[in-house]
Amino acid sequence: MLLGIDTGGTFTDFVWYDGHTIRVHKVLSTPDAPERAIMQGIREMQISLSVLRRVVHGSTVATNAVLEGKGARTVYITNHGLGDVLTIGRQNRPELYELKLHCPPPPVPPDHCLETGGRLAADGAVIESLTEADLAELVDKVKQINPEAAAINLLFSWLDDRFERAIAGALPENIFVSRSSAVLPEQREYERGITTWLNAYVGPLIQGYLQRLGEHLQPARLAVMRSSGQTCNAAQAGQEAVHLLLSGPAGGMSAARFIGESCDRPRLLTFDMGGTSTDVALVDGEIALTSRGRIGHFPVGVPMVDMHTIGAGGGSIAMVDPGGALQVGPESAGADPGPVCYGRGGKLPTVTDANLVLGRIPRSARLAGSMPLDYKAAHAALEILADQLGVGGAEEAANGVIRIADEHMVQALRLISVQRGTDPREFTLLAFGGAGGLHLCALAEALGISRALAPIHAGVLSALGMLTAPAGKQLSKTLGVLLSECPLSVIESEFNALLATGMAELNAEGLATDDLKEDHSVDLCYRGQSFTLTLPWHGAAATGEAFHEAHKERYGHRLDSPVELVNIRLGLSVLTPSLRLGDQSTRAGSESPLLGQVHGIQDKVPIFERPQLVVGQRRDGPLIVTDEHATVYIAPGWQCHRDGKGNLLLENT
């Protein structure tokens, strides 16, 4: 008995699996106390906690705390002379030619940046020792500030962590402590420092939230989705809060990979269009990870799913800017009050309102399976927008809103494909989230993609992904050596050390490590370069040649310079029984659709509920397919059929 829960900005989604069948549900989120929406959904699904074996949760608590600046009061502890590292950063300007650049406040106030001894050289030699007097002085300063958390980031601590451990052991027990040598044992003191600070900044909030939620869910065991697409138990997640910053989107990626494999379409471009934002990513058989992700304007050095997020969702607000141009997003109507058609007090039109007015969402549709939509209110709001734009009616304004939202998403999809040397035409475009299917055909056409996929349970796919993801860990360590000069035995020894650490940590979580999947990879660059490429490890010669080819594919050239092995990485996954989608191939379907009017199409458009479609029978667009939590618009020139698992497979004819 498994339950997957994804808490989003607008909705909280549920997927219940009893080993044979899947049930889904959706409720409005309660951002002030996310656990309240979770317990509401469990009650509405009539699930008894006594029969629940495991709950896997993807949370936005850590992400929202960072983006809203509402984390714990944190001190930053580093070596003498390095207290300004987080403030100075990389001195990158987000807007190069902006003369009146607005600089965000430093992550840690200057009076909360504390300096002490314990400095190492690049070879691990001690330059300045950490004395008892240093510790006493440091602890006294910390007690005067009285923080909730502390981030410790000493220079070259990834070579020798004894001084960081000594500081952590001396700090008061009521403080949440985050050590850089534990969070990110890699070079680059700024990125390591920011990541360690983020872990401390949101750690107390995550610990408190997961503890409350775990108490509500007893006796079920609570697990949490990591940003890497793997799960861990709730107690471990509280200590590694920085690994939860992309918790929800990682669930979507896990489910997308699962669906792609079941449809024999492993090469996917995905976009998850929810109420607040859209996440786009590329899955080429495996979920791509990056150690150069960002949350807001902060770099995050821990492995996370490689995706790009934009402020374009179903709740994105459309308005006219001072210059008279139509803008869509990034401001969102959120869950409360939500789009105008929700009937909860929203006044400004959104992308969802535009889709409803254009007829792509049927007027009879019910949001989240139960909430009726107010077409008249949405139409009136878009009439006001049309007057402001000086165009002829609500439908024309709605069409403009959709076109701009589509262009935002197309640009994001190009960013993670074309701009990285990947041809999107070789992939299948997969859309999920409550609003994704409404834009699927338009985005595919804009990218020249001829095949698309609207998966079953698309409206709650991230919650489904909570149940398809394996438990596991991602570990790394900086070596910083020339690939040709480092003995293979040294590299293998370092990998074995990471393996021992990872197995011990997984065993501490109560997970069996008898059947582990190991993924060995390395970060490589040409000597003198600042940025690396991550490649699977197949020995020095093969991996070195693969790096040259990868560099040529990404940047258009290869060099004769020596190759540097910067970091080694080890991904561990605990193999678990796989979830199975129900076989729907025996369902006969029904050919009695409703008919609706879609703006710009002269004839009435058939509206099917997904189970009504006969498995394997191809139908030409225009066509609308609905289910309990999502709607798919199949545009003219496209053809679709339902497979035996309930997925909609689309082709541009």
Buried (B, 14 or more C-beta within 10 A) or exposed (E): BBBBBBBBBBBBBBBBBEEEEBEBBBBBBBBEEBBBBBBBBBEEBEBEBEEBEBBBBBBBBBBBBBEEEEBBBBBBBBBEEBBBBBBEBEEEEEEEEEEEEEEEEBBBBEEBBBBBBBBBEEEEEBEBEBEEEBBEBBBEBBEEBEBBBBBBBBBBBBBBBBBBBBBBEBBEEEBBBBBBBBBBBBBBBBBBBBBBBBBBBBBBBBBEBBBEBBEBBEEBBBBBBBBBBBBBBBBBBBBBBBBBBBBBBBBBBBBBBBBBBBBEBBBBBBBBBBBBBBBBBBBBEEBBBBBEBBBEEBBBBBBBBBBBBBBBBBBBBBBBEEEEEBBBBBBBBBBBBBBBBBBBEBEBBBBBBBBBBBBBBBBEBEBBEEBEBBBEBBBBBBBBBBEEBEBEBBBBBBBBBBEBBBBBBBBBBBEBBEEEEBEBEEBBBBBBBBBBBBBBBBBBBBBEBBBBBBBBBBBBBBBBBBBBBBBBBBBBBBBBBEBEEBEEEEBBEBBEBBBEBBBEBBEEBEBEBEEBEEBBBBBBBBEEBEEBBBBEBBEBEEBBEBBBEBBEEBEEEBBEEEBBBBBBBBBBBBEBEEBEBEEBEEBEBEEEBBEBEBBEBEEEBBBBBBBBBBBEEEBEBBBBBBBBBBBBBBBBEBBBBBBBBBBBBBBBE
